[in-house]
Amino acid sequence: MNETSQERFLARELARGGLRTSARALIVHDGRVLFFVDNRFDVAGGSLHFHEHYFAVALEHDDVRSREDDIVVLWLPLTELPHRDVRPTVVRDALAEDRHREVRYLVSR
């Protein structure tokens, strides 16, 4: 297996961000940049602003879950995305409408 440094970086960041597997290492393939998202939203009476980076990843196995009890990791077919409350909606819609073949800058407000 020839992992690139970007794939190793993404696996490390996903693990640091709270994803884990049952017993195996989190191994990422692909690693293409999909979106840069300027995401703003209101929560608990205040406004939050994030600059988010989205990557295409293909995991060696799908038993990935969050280390945090209140976060659910759910694998969905792209065809089901329009019918789900996936946020930010600009990312959901770009994936569902097959607009993820080239890098895009998206704005969510």
C-alpha atoms as an extended CHARMM CRD file, in Angstrom:
* protein
*
       109  EXT
         1         1  MET       CA              0.0000000000        0.0000000000        0.0000000000  PROA      1               0.0000000000
         2         2  ASN       CA              1.3990000000        3.4000000000       -0.9940000000  PROA      2               0.0000000000
         3         3  GLU       CA             -0.1210000000        6.0350000000        1.2540000000  PROA      3               0.0000000000
         4         4  THR       CA              0.6270000000        9.6130000000        0.3450000000  PROA      4               0.0000000000
         5         5  SER       CA              1.6070000000       12.1300000000        3.0010000000  PROA      5               0.0000000000
         6         6  GLN       CA             -1.7600000000       13.8560000000        2.4320000000  PROA      6               0.0000000000
         7         7  GLU       CA             -3.6100000000       10.5880000000        3.1190000000  PROA      7               0.0000000000
         8         8  ARG       CA             -1.5830000000       10.0660000000        6.3320000000  PROA      8               0.0000000000
         9         9  PHE       CA             -2.3080000000       13.6630000000        7.3580000000  PROA      9               0.0000000000
        10        10  LEU       CA             -6.0600000000       13.2150000000        6.7840000000  PROA      10              0.0000000000
        11        11  ALA       CA             -6.1310000000        9.9550000000        8.7760000000  PROA      11              0.0000000000
        12        12  ARG       CA             -4.3250000000       11.6790000000       11.6560000000  PROA      12              0.0000000000
        13        13  GLU       CA             -6.6650000000       14.6970000000       11.5500000000  PROA      13              0.0000000000
        14        14  LEU       CA             -9.7850000000       12.5220000000       11.4160000000  PROA      14              0.0000000000
        15        15  ALA       CA             -8.5490000000       10.5590000000       14.4320000000  PROA      15              0.0000000000
        16        16  ARG       CA             -7.6290000000       13.7670000000       16.2890000000  PROA      16              0.0000000000
        17        17  GLY       CA            -11.0760000000       15.1550000000       15.4810000000  PROA      17              0.0000000000
        18        18  GLY       CA            -12.6980000000       12.3380000000       17.3790000000  PROA      18              0.0000000000
        19        19  LEU       CA            -13.1720000000        9.5010000000       14.9100000000  PROA      19              0.0000000000
        20        20  ARG       CA            -12.1710000000        5.9910000000       15.8840000000  PROA      20              0.0000000000
        21        21  THR       CA            -12.5170000000        2.4360000000       14.6300000000  PROA      21              0.0000000000
        22        22  SER       CA            -13.1610000000       -0.7650000000       16.5410000000  PROA      22              0.0000000000
        23        23  ALA       CA             -9.6780000000       -2.1980000000       16.3660000000  PROA      23              0.0000000000
        24        24  ARG       CA             -7.9680000000       -1.1480000000       13.1690000000  PROA      24              0.0000000000
        25        25  ALA       CA             -6.0340000000        1.9340000000       12.2050000000  PROA      25              0.0000000000
        26        26  LEU       CA             -7.9330000000        4.6610000000       10.3880000000  PROA      26              0.0000000000
        27        27  ILE       CA             -6.4560000000        4.4180000000        6.8820000000  PROA      27              0.0000000000
        28        28  VAL       CA             -7.4910000000        7.0070000000        4.2950000000  PROA      28              0.0000000000
        29        29  HSD       CA             -7.1880000000        6.7910000000        0.5100000000  PROA      29              0.0000000000
        30        30  ASP       CA             -7.7380000000        9.5500000000       -2.0640000000  PROA      30              0.0000000000
        31        31  GLY       CA             -7.5230000000       12.8170000000       -0.0890000000  PROA      31              0.0000000000
        32        32  ARG       CA             -8.5720000000       15.1810000000       -2.8930000000  PROA      32              0.0000000000
        33        33  VAL       CA             -9.7130000000       18.6180000000       -1.7890000000  PROA      33              0.0000000000
        34        34  LEU       CA            -13.4110000000       19.0600000000       -2.5980000000  PROA      34              0.0000000000
        35        35  PHE       CA            -14.5480000000       22.2810000000       -0.9840000000  PROA      35              0.0000000000
        36        36  PHE       CA            -13.4190000000       25.2900000000        0.9680000000  PROA      36              0.0000000000
        37        37  VAL       CA            -16.4850000000       26.5010000000        2.8580000000  PROA      37              0.0000000000
        38        38  ASP       CA            -17.0750000000       29.8680000000        4.4810000000  PROA      38              0.0000000000
        39        39  ASN       CA            -19.6780000000       28.7660000000        7.0330000000  PROA      39              0.0000000000
        40        40  ARG       CA            -21.5880000000       31.1740000000        9.2920000000  PROA      40              0.0000000000
        41        41  PHE       CA            -24.4590000000       30.2030000000       11.5480000000  PROA      41              0.0000000000
        42        42  ASP       CA            -26.2500000000       31.2390000000       14.7220000000  PROA      42              0.0000000000
        43        43  VAL       CA            -26.1990000000       29.0990000000       17.8320000000  PROA      43              0.0000000000
        44        44  ALA       CA            -27.1460000000       29.7580000000       21.4620000000  PROA      44              0.0000000000
        45        45  GLY       CA            -27.7950000000       33.4460000000       20.8480000000  PROA      45              0.0000000000
        46        46  GLY       CA            -24.4700000000       34.0830000000       19.1140000000  PROA      46              0.0000000000
        47        47  SER       CA            -22.9290000000       33.8230000000       15.6800000000  PROA      47              0.0000000000
        48        48  LEU       CA            -20.1700000000       31.4130000000       14.6830000000  PROA      48              0.0000000000
        49        49  HSD       CA            -17.9220000000       31.6690000000       11.6480000000  PROA      49              0.0000000000
        50        50  PHE       CA            -15.7980000000       28.7630000000       10.4360000000  PROA      50              0.0000000000
        51        51  HSD       CA            -13.5210000000       28.2120000000        7.4620000000  PROA      51              0.0000000000
        52        52  GLU       CA            -13.9600000000       24.5310000000        6.6650000000  PROA      52              0.0000000000
        53        53  HSD       CA            -12.0360000000       22.1910000000        4.3760000000  PROA      53              0.0000000000
        54        54  TYR       CA            -13.7070000000       19.1240000000        2.8490000000  PROA      54              0.0000000000
        55        55  PHE       CA            -11.7860000000       16.2160000000        1.3640000000  PROA      55              0.0000000000
        56        56  ALA       CA            -12.7580000000       13.1100000000       -0.5770000000  PROA      56              0.0000000000
        57        57  VAL       CA            -11.7810000000       10.0750000000        1.4330000000  PROA      57              0.0000000000
        58        58  ALA       CA            -12.1520000000        6.3670000000        0.8860000000  PROA      58              0.0000000000
        59        59  LEU       CA            -11.7010000000        4.4720000000        4.1290000000  PROA      59              0.0000000000
        60        60  GLU       CA            -10.4610000000        0.8900000000        4.2360000000  PROA      60              0.0000000000
        61        61  HSD       CA            -13.4140000000       -0.0570000000        6.4430000000  PROA      61              0.0000000000
        62        62  ASP       CA            -16.6420000000        1.5870000000        7.5050000000  PROA      62              0.0000000000
        63        63  ASP       CA            -16.7930000000        0.8420000000       11.2290000000  PROA      63              0.0000000000
        64        64  VAL       CA            -15.7800000000        4.4280000000       12.0310000000  PROA      64              0.0000000000
        65        65  ARG       CA            -17.5860000000        6.1710000000       14.8840000000  PROA      65              0.0000000000
        66        66  SER       CA            -17.1920000000        9.2500000000       17.0340000000  PROA      66              0.0000000000
        67        67  ARG       CA            -15.3750000000        9.2020000000       20.3570000000  PROA      67              0.0000000000
        68        68  GLU       CA            -18.0380000000       11.6030000000       21.6220000000  PROA      68              0.0000000000
        69        69  ASP       CA            -21.3970000000       10.1090000000       22.6460000000  PROA      69              0.0000000000
        70        70  ASP       CA            -23.4530000000       13.0080000000       21.2520000000  PROA      70              0.0000000000
        71        71  ILE       CA            -21.9530000000       12.8560000000       17.7390000000  PROA      71              0.0000000000
        72        72  VAL       CA            -23.2830000000       10.2950000000       15.2720000000  PROA      72              0.0000000000
        73        73  VAL       CA            -21.3010000000        9.1680000000       12.2380000000  PROA      73              0.0000000000
        74        74  LEU       CA            -23.6620000000        8.0200000000        9.5070000000  PROA      74              0.0000000000
        75        75  TRP       CA            -22.7380000000        6.7390000000        6.0540000000  PROA      75              0.0000000000
        76        76  LEU       CA            -25.3040000000        7.7430000000        3.4160000000  PROA      76              0.0000000000
        77        77  PRO       CA            -25.5180000000        7.1000000000       -0.3070000000  PROA      77              0.0000000000
        78        78  LEU       CA            -25.2330000000       10.3820000000       -2.2250000000  PROA      78              0.0000000000
        79        79  THR       CA            -28.7200000000        9.8090000000       -3.6420000000  PROA      79              0.0000000000
        80        80  GLU       CA            -30.1880000000       10.0230000000       -0.1300000000  PROA      80              0.0000000000
        81        81  LEU       CA            -28.5650000000       13.3620000000        0.7890000000  PROA      81              0.0000000000
        82        82  PRO       CA            -31.3380000000       15.6600000000       -0.5310000000  PROA      82              0.0000000000
        83        83  HSD       CA            -33.7640000000       13.9580000000        1.8500000000  PROA      83              0.0000000000
        84        84  ARG       CA            -31.6110000000       14.3820000000        4.9620000000  PROA      84              0.0000000000
        85        85  ASP       CA            -30.8460000000       17.3180000000        7.2610000000  PROA      85              0.0000000000
        86        86  VAL       CA            -27.1200000000       17.4230000000        6.4890000000  PROA      86              0.0000000000
        87        87  ARG       CA            -25.3770000000       20.7080000000        7.2100000000  PROA      87              0.0000000000
        88        88  PRO       CA            -24.0710000000       22.9170000000        5.8620000000  PROA      88              0.0000000000
        89        89  THR       CA            -26.7010000000       22.5720000000        3.1800000000  PROA      89              0.0000000000
        90        90  VAL       CA            -24.4170000000       24.0600000000        0.4900000000  PROA      90              0.0000000000
        91        91  VAL       CA            -22.1200000000       21.0390000000        0.9090000000  PROA      91              0.0000000000
        92        92  ARG       CA            -25.0470000000       18.5960000000        0.9720000000  PROA      92              0.0000000000
        93        93  ASP       CA            -26.4860000000       20.1220000000       -2.2090000000  PROA      93              0.0000000000
        94        94  ALA       CA            -23.1420000000       20.2230000000       -4.0510000000  PROA      94              0.0000000000
        95        95  LEU       CA            -22.5800000000       16.5210000000       -3.2850000000  PROA      95              0.0000000000
        96        96  ALA       CA            -26.1440000000       15.5220000000       -4.1400000000  PROA      96              0.0000000000
        97        97  GLU       CA            -26.0620000000       17.4730000000       -7.4270000000  PROA      97              0.0000000000
        98        98  ASP       CA            -22.7120000000       15.9560000000       -8.4410000000  PROA      98              0.0000000000
        99        99  ARG       CA            -20.9020000000       19.3030000000       -8.2370000000  PROA      99              0.0000000000
       100       100  HSD       CA            -17.8890000000       17.8750000000       -6.3840000000  PROA      100             0.0000000000
       101       101  ARG       CA            -15.6640000000       16.8920000000       -9.3140000000  PROA      101             0.0000000000
       102       102  GLU       CA            -13.5420000000       20.0400000000       -9.0630000000  PROA      102             0.0000000000
       103       103  VAL       CA            -12.4810000000       22.1860000000       -6.1140000000  PROA      103             0.0000000000
       104       104  ARG       CA            -15.1030000000       24.7710000000       -5.1590000000  PROA      104             0.0000000000
       105       105  TYR       CA            -15.3820000000       27.6720000000       -2.7600000000  PROA      105             0.0000000000
       106       106  LEU       CA            -18.8210000000       27.5950000000       -1.0900000000  PROA      106             0.0000000000
       107       107  VAL       CA            -20.5010000000       30.1240000000        1.1670000000  PROA      107             0.0000000000
       108       108  SER       CA            -23.0600000000       29.1460000000        3.7980000000  PROA      108             0.0000000000
       109       109  ARG       CA            -24.9790000000       31.8070000000        5.7260000000  PROA      109             0.0000000000
